Amino acid sequence: MKVSPKRLLALDTEVANRWWWYDGKSTNRLGVFVGSWIANDEDVQLPPFGWIILPDVLLRHRATRGEYRGLPVVDRVGALRMIRYTIDAADVLVGHNLTGFDIGTINGELKLQNMLALPERPVIDTLKSAAPVIGQSMSLANRMSRLPGTVEKPHVNPVVWEAALNEFDPVALREVWERACTDVQGHIDLFRNDLERGYV
């Protein structure tokens, strides 16, 4: 498979565990989407883009919105429309555990809003691209840490995740956003490596 001329989209999502008041059951909710179009060999790799989903109640108040200046915050329905539009424009999706997590998470959110599901796209999942192995972790952190020249996967403490995706703290959200952007670059580096090694 060649990078050109197909439009390859690397993507990553971050989710939070939230409580539903009516029966006390918890559910995962999409909090962050980051994507990056994978450049052809002769082109410059552009930085990642995406959206942080905030509750409408925070976005309605001008004073509160100011706390998120510089972050790509948007309401849930707006984010889902832009995510679907972006994936619509892609020929192939690239990521780590896309089939086991990210695509299902996005489709679940679309269904909750009674919106159309994501269009079917070929997926290159770097969690599954290496030959099956026994006793070896294929986690993104483990694979990236052994790949020369790639980005270093940042560690975000659990309290920061909680503050970002449950309390919507702007400082914590920035840290999570930057980690997701780094992850997407790691997805691209890992994809290029696996392509070169013949894993995909």
N, C-alpha and C positions, 0 to 999 in steps of 0.2 A: 504494500500500500504506500502511495506517495502522498506527501503533504499537499502538493499542488496537483490539480487546480481545485480540489475540494475545499470547502470552508469548514475548518475544524475549530470547534469551540471547546476549550478547556473550562471546566466549571467546578464549583464547590459550594456547599451550603453549610450553614450552621443552624442548629435548632436548640430550642429550650423546652424543658419539661414544664408544662403549666397545669394548673388545677382547674377543673370544671366544677363550678359551685353546686350544680343541681344534684350530683350524686357522689361527689368526692373523688371521682376517677380522674387520673391524670392523662394528658395527651401531649404529644410533641407538636410544637408550632414552629414554623419556619421563621427564623430571625434575620438571616443574612444570606444573600446570593452574590457570588462573585464569578465573573466570567472573563475570559481572555481569548481573542481570536489568535490562533497559532499562525505565526508568520511563515511565509515561504522562505526558503534558504536565502534568497537574494533580498529579502525585505527586513526591515527593522521590527523587532518584537515590541508591540505597543504595550503600555501598562494595562493592568486589569481594570475592570469597571464592574459596577453592580449597585446593589441597593441594601440598605438596612431598614427593616420594617419596624415602624413604631405604631402604637395604638393611636387611633384618631384623636382621642382626648388630649394627647400630648401635642399633636400637630395643629390643633385648633387654636392654641394659645400662643400669641406672638412671643411673649416673654420666655416661655418654655422652649419654643422652636429655636431661639437664639443660642441656647446652650449646646445645640447640635451643629452649630455653624461649621462648615468644612467637611461634614459627614454627609454621605448620600442617603439621607433619610426620606422615607416615603410611606404612604399608607399601604395596607395589605393588598387591597384590590388593585391599586396602581402598580405595585411591585409585581403582582402576578401577571398583569397584562404585559408588562415590559419583559418579564422572564419568558412568557410564552412567545412573544414577538421575536425575542432574541433566538430562542431555540428553533422557531420556525425558519429563521434565516440560515441555520446551520445545516451542513450536509452530514457531519459526523460529530458525536459528542465524545469528549475525552475527560477522564477523571479517575479517581481512586475510590472504588466501591460505589460507583454510580448506579449499577444495577441492583445492588443490595440496599441502597439507602437514598441517595439524592433524588433520583427520578421518582421513586415512590413517594418521597416526602412532598415534592412539588405537586405531583398528581393528587395527593390527598388534600392539599390546600386548595387546589383548583376545584375539586369535587365539593368541598365545604362551601365554596362560593358559587356553586352551580355553574362553573365555567367549563369550557371544553378542556379535555385532557391534552397533555403534550402530544405533538405529532410523533409518530414512530420515526426514530432515527437510528442508524447503526451506532453502536457504542464500543469504544475502546476503553476497557476497564483495566487500569494498571494493577489492580489488586489480583486480577486473574490472568494477566498477560504473560507472566513467567510460567514456565512449565510447572505442573503441580509438584509440590515438595512436601516432605514429611519432616516435622519438627522445626521448621523455619518460619519465622514471622514474616509475612508479606505486608506488614503495616507500612503506611506512608513514611512514618518517622524512621523505621528500620531500613527501608530501602533507600531513602534519601541520604541517611547518614553514611551509607556505603558508596554513594555515587559522587565521584570527584567532580568538582566544579559546579555543583548545584547549590541552591540556597539552603540555609540551615532552618529546619522547622522550629519555629518559636514555641516555647512552653508558656502556656497561659494557666495561671493558678485557678483552682475551682472557684474560689471566692470572686475572681474577676469574671468568670463565665456567668456566675449567678447575678452579679451586679449588672452585667451588660445585658443579658437576655431575659432576665426576670424583673430587674429594677430599672432597666433602661438608663443606667448611669452613663453619661457621655464620655467620660474618661475611659471607663471599662470598655465601652462600645468601640472606641478608637483602637484599643489594644486587640480586641477580637477581630475587627475589620482588617487591621494590618496583618494579623496571623492568617486570615482567610486569603488575603491577596498573596502572601508568601506561599501558601499551600498551592494555589493555582499555578504559580510559577514552578513549583516543585512538580506538579502534574505534567507540565509541559516538558520539563527536563527529563522526567522519567519516561514519558512517551517517546521523546526523541532517542533516548538510550535504548528502549525496548525495540523501537523500530530498527535502529542500527544493528542490534544484536539478533534480530530475526525472531523476537518473542511475539510480535504482532504481525 
